[in-house]
């Protein structure tokens, strides 16, 4: 295999029927507009092209599209039961103390009350304490500031999830 050939995982994604490809993308991000943009740009020669398309699509999401994307994410500290993706991404909370878990629940509720949506952070590789500190800090943001932070965090999450989709052999 040469460095210019399409990785097997990406080749499989490119070959999927539209419905199956859309379902695979929906696993990465719950935004329909985002998935449609990525589908329209197929086929991808290299993963980096797909990540760039994801970044562009994420940058253009409307407020309603962002709401749709965030609805696909469980609160930090409460991964969706039976969902290995949310459990893996929130691994930093798995070993957290009961006190930290209770504090995160309170902070999640305060955040949702303030901003009207789930606290979204790229949790991969972060400890429970780092996530707690981030939500504490972000509670002081304006709704406009927070929207752009959410967009940036969503972009990071989407890249990680797309890498899992297309870089496997």
C-alpha atoms as one frame of an Amber mdcrd trajectory, in Angstrom:
protein
   0.000   0.000   0.000   1.404   3.384  -0.969   0.961   6.582   0.968  -1.298
   7.946  -1.785  -3.897   5.165  -1.535  -7.118   5.710   0.380  -7.072   4.035
   3.827  -9.331   0.938   3.991 -11.737   2.457   6.526 -12.187   5.569   4.407
 -12.599   3.487   1.225 -15.346   1.493   2.998 -17.077   4.728   4.034 -16.859
   6.118   0.483 -18.430   2.907  -0.872 -21.402   2.894   1.505 -24.863   3.542
   0.114 -26.096   7.010   1.031 -28.469   5.796   3.762 -25.739   3.717   5.450
 -23.183   6.511   5.119 -25.662   8.975   6.635 -26.285   6.595   9.551 -22.512
   6.262  10.111 -22.120  10.039  10.117 -25.073  10.429  12.475 -23.140   8.274
  14.951 -20.389  10.904  14.844 -22.652  13.975  14.965 -26.418  14.256  15.348
 -26.683  17.291  13.054 -28.508  16.461   9.826 -27.050  19.531   8.060 -23.503
  18.470   9.012 -24.051  14.921   7.749 -25.535  16.160   4.454 -22.521  18.406
   3.853 -20.116  15.519   4.443 -22.127  13.153   2.261 -22.195  15.671  -0.590
 -18.400  15.905  -0.592 -17.774  12.155  -1.019 -15.579  10.464  -2.069 -12.681
  11.476   0.153  -9.154  10.530  -0.908  -7.580  10.980   2.526  -9.009  11.372
   6.039  -7.689  14.951   6.219 -10.073  15.932   3.403 -12.986  14.561   5.414
 -11.822  16.386   8.564 -11.569  19.648   6.615 -15.105  19.105   5.273 -16.266
  18.434   8.843 -14.621  21.623  10.104 -16.249  23.655   7.328 -19.663  22.076
   7.951 -19.364  22.650  11.721 -18.449  26.310  11.155 -21.628  26.809   9.116
 -24.086  25.158  11.517 -27.021  27.384  12.440 -28.192  27.729  16.031 -30.862
  25.087  15.336 -28.244  22.764  13.791 -26.028  23.182  16.872 -29.012  22.375
  19.097 -29.642  19.220  17.054 -25.970  18.212  17.360 -25.904  18.829  21.118
 -29.078  16.780  21.619 -26.994  13.748  20.611 -24.612  14.196  23.548 -25.349
  12.961  27.072 -24.423  15.107  30.083 -20.859  14.750  31.365 -20.825  12.131
  34.105 -23.885  10.367  32.706 -22.891   8.533  29.513 -25.741   6.949  27.606
 -26.279   3.394  28.960 -25.074   0.810  26.473 -23.261   3.433  24.344 -19.572
   2.538  24.180 -18.727   5.858  22.487 -20.022   8.095  25.274 -18.565   5.757
  27.909 -15.145   5.833  26.204 -15.189   9.598  25.726 -16.204  10.241  29.319
 -13.732   7.759  30.785 -12.276  10.571  32.909 -15.456  10.582  35.011 -15.599
   6.798  35.423 -13.281   6.717  38.428 -14.433  10.021  39.897 -15.456  10.185
  43.528 -19.145  10.265  44.400 -18.633  13.862  45.556 -17.208  14.867  42.168
 -20.004  13.058  40.325 -22.606  14.845  42.472 -20.891  18.188  41.863 -20.855
  17.550  38.099 -24.573  16.779  38.206 -25.236  20.104  39.952 -22.961  21.981
  37.549 -24.563  20.292  34.514 -27.992  21.395  35.764 -26.796  24.956  36.420
 -25.229  25.084  32.965 -28.358  23.747  31.273 -30.484  26.262  33.195 -28.210
  29.130  32.111 -27.660  28.192  28.463 -30.612  25.930  27.614 -28.522  22.994
  26.420 -26.166  20.277  27.612 -22.606  21.237  28.642 -20.542  20.121  25.656
 -16.821  19.518  25.956 -14.400  17.270  24.145 -14.015  14.937  27.132 -11.517
  12.574  25.504  -8.356  12.504  27.615  -9.705  14.850  30.301 -10.027  14.014
  33.976 -13.212  14.520  35.935 -11.580  17.451  37.715 -10.628  19.095  34.402
 -14.197  18.779  33.148 -15.559  20.176  36.426 -13.175  23.124  36.234 -14.171
  23.780  32.617 -17.898  23.866  33.362 -17.289  26.146  36.363 -15.295  28.534
  34.178 -17.732  28.435  31.276 -20.750  29.222  33.462 -19.444  32.811  33.475
 -19.572  33.142  29.680 -22.201  35.046  27.751 -24.529  32.876  25.652 -22.764
  34.164  22.515 -19.303  33.242  23.847 -20.564  29.846  24.904 -22.092  29.116
  21.477 -18.701  29.561  19.826 -16.947  27.433  22.463 -19.581  24.725  21.937
 -18.994  24.918  18.169 -15.219  24.490  18.688 -15.709  21.579  21.114 -18.166
  19.916  18.732 -15.590  20.223  15.948 -12.984  18.424  18.097 -15.449  15.666
  18.996 -16.475  15.235  15.361 -12.828  14.872  14.259 -12.141  12.192  16.903
 -15.271  10.276  15.984 -14.596  10.531  12.240 -11.042   9.250  12.811 -12.494
   6.176  14.526 -14.840   5.702  11.561 -12.376   6.061   8.698  -8.934   5.182
  10.005  -9.670   1.633  11.100  -8.400  -1.158   8.872
